[in-house]
């Protein structure tokens, strides 16, 4: 279910349908979106709320007078095309805009008569806000005038000892994740965990994106702009493929290994990343020289109670003022490769979601319910197995 079309599963053809049937095992605030072209930037997305039964609710859930789901998003007046600045910011699909401040760049439109989203509160009560950034490009700073609030959960991950905040920054595709004044990864999860001191598999993914062209380097080697294979790789591997094409950017990972991935940003702007099939621990982040990153000469990692994240921002490099970098931003992820499949890892800025890496983990066979979406495509089922969605 966490697959991208053309990679883990087939596309849903025009005028066709596909049903997802699954047993929710986690509660919290999530969102769904399309992975085809730039369709999610233009509206094909929405919230998905999983509620706990009354007997399993946390104390604070029983102490609220009401709740609101708040969808934050950027909005574009023109049709999909090259990466561009947003024209408007929306709260629950409503908003106003004033572009006259950018008149020197040809933006002069404005509007001040559209209705705004309204939320009604009663003084003295506590309310739960499910805050989701559905933007295609923009991080969003959120605040409530003359009020403070606490971050209690990130997706389905409960947090310990929440602090009072005046505002927070929600990165692209995140849900109340990033604290503007405390730092993105300084939360403490409610469930304690201690990770191994060393990973069994370590990969450095160094990425650079310029002028809308995809250029990747991994461990310092030339990389390829992602090209989706003619047949979804997960299904093809299940049917007997031995090797995926080079343009699929495949990184084979042995099932069951404790894996470390270091994302390296050689660009003076932050990028948010997401890995399908797994929610990794974030054990380190910062800015350092490329040599220090490759030699693993970095500050100690947070291996006791690190945050688990679905989407994570990689810091920008320090600009040299000439469209280059003096160093590099980095982010260190850990995860256990226990969910077999072909999973995609990509930047979550909509226009660069084509900059992707495939990770192959213990691929087995797929059920007919998955293959049925593929229409007339023929596949060989060579065994039976089960895996997490």
Secondary structure, DSSP 8 states (H G I E B T S, - for coil): ----BTTTB----TT------------EEEEEE--STTTGGGT-EEEEEE---GGG--GGGGG-SEEEEEEEEEE-SS-S-S----SEEEETTB--EE-GGGGGGT---EE--S--------TT--EEEEEEE--SS--EEEE-TT--B---EETTEEBSS---BSEEEE-TT-SS--BTTTBTT---BSS--B--SS-SEEEEEEEEEETTEEEEEETTEE-------SS-HHHHHHTT-----GGG-EEEE-TT-EEEEEEEE-SSS-EEEEETT---EEEEEEEE-HHHHHTT--S----BS-EE-SEEEE----B-SSS-BSSEEEEEEEEE--S-EEEEEEE-SGGGTTSEEEEEES-----HHHHGGGTT-------------
